[in-house]
Amino acid sequence: MSGPLSGIRIIDLTAMLSGPWATCLLADQGADVIKIEIPNKGEFVRMMGHSQAGLPAMFLNINRNKRSLTVNLKEKKGIDLIKRMVADADVVVQNFRPGVVERLGIGPEDLCALKPELIYVSITGFGHDGPWSHKPVYDPVIQAVTGLTTIQAGSDEERPKLVRTIVPDKLSAVTISQAITAALFERERSGEGQVVRISMLDSVLQFLWASDMNAHTFVDNPVTEEKAAGFVDLIYETKDGFMTVAIMSDKEWRGVCTAFEKLEWLEDPRFKNAALRDENVIDRLTLTQEVLKTKTTAEWMELLEANDVPCSPALRRKDVYTHPQVEHMGSVVTYEHHAAGTLRQARHAARFERTPAAIRMGAPLLGEHNDEVLGELGLSDDEISTLKSEGIVGAERDEGSKQAAE
């Protein structure tokens, strides 16, 4: 098994996106992730659209390199199975609403008492306590409450707008995966486990404060209302499409003026330095847009690149994976899934020279690894059959194997 986390076992009790994608990132890095799902049903993402062989694209994209075990957590024997699995686990991750795991008997106190060196990760939308802690949460809710929708609008005066991808979910996933590896590293030093609590709210606020909350950083110099940075964003229309041109330094500004054949802009008092260009951003972006409409994207790319100006065509999704740089990097790969056929997915972004991350297997069919995982726990065939007949463990494996064969 490859990957820097080879030998680490994770019990994944999460559903939807942030938790499953976080554990998928760790699985790509070599961790053995056992995904716990509801017998005969699975998690919600298995029921989403855009599927093949009954496997939705989103499920395939965020659950590869995992094994699926179906356990009825409403039954004591199901809870006992989870507790038994903890003996060989390094990490448990869950994203139930606050209080649920405690009622089930698999909260941090329950499981860490069984194994003090366990890393127990608890994911929530708004945190584990407080006036909003028990509210149901989806990505748009976090975008709204963190101010991200207002940032996307460009001004407090404009109608708030959603970012058209689920940034809070995805950002939380990256935050979670980093926190887990940090906790594992600390355990190597201390020999002790710990509870790690992560909320989508905290993850997004941390993310935004790096640049989008600058006006609210100085407590004694408050800004009451954010004004529009500009009505033209950094995606410009060209003669035949769209592109972006982004400049920060004086050198890059000179490059733009040279490429545009607008050297008089270098002497324009509105644009003499970075601070003035930011202060007069509406004028600058409007002028830039007027010029870019006069040539094709390809023509501007050649001129701007010759002057070392950061720029790119605004690619459609279907054009991204055939872009020369993406192809050269091998950033998008194809492989055969045992049920869903040929898949195209982004490879794991971190490239470890000595212990490379890899796609070892596609996302699992529901309960595909029931017998395998239970066998590793030391259960006999008869014991496994009994658990299936009692509804403690799902009987999906035979059906899943049949689907895979077909």
Secondary structure, DSSP 4 states (H G I P E B T S, - for coil): --STTTT-EEEEE--TTHHHHHHHHHHHTT-EEEEEE-TTT--GGGG-SSEETTEEHHHHHHSTTEEEEEB-TTSHHHHHHHHHHHTT-SEEEE-PPTTHHHHHT-SHHHHHHH-TT-EEEEEESS-SSSTTTTS---HHHHHHHTTHHHHHHTSTTSPP---SS-HHHHHHHHHHHHHHHHHHHHHHHH---EEEEEEHHHHHHHHHHTTTTGGGT-TTS--SSPPPS-SS-SEEE-SSSEEEE---SHHHHHHHHHHHT-GGGGG-GGGSSHHHHHHTHHHHHHHHHHHHTTS-HHHHHHHHHHTT--EEE---HHHHTTSHHHHHHT-EEEEEETTTEEEEEEPPS---SSS-----SPPPPTTTTHHHHHHHTT--HHHHHHHHHTTSB--HHHHHHHHHH-
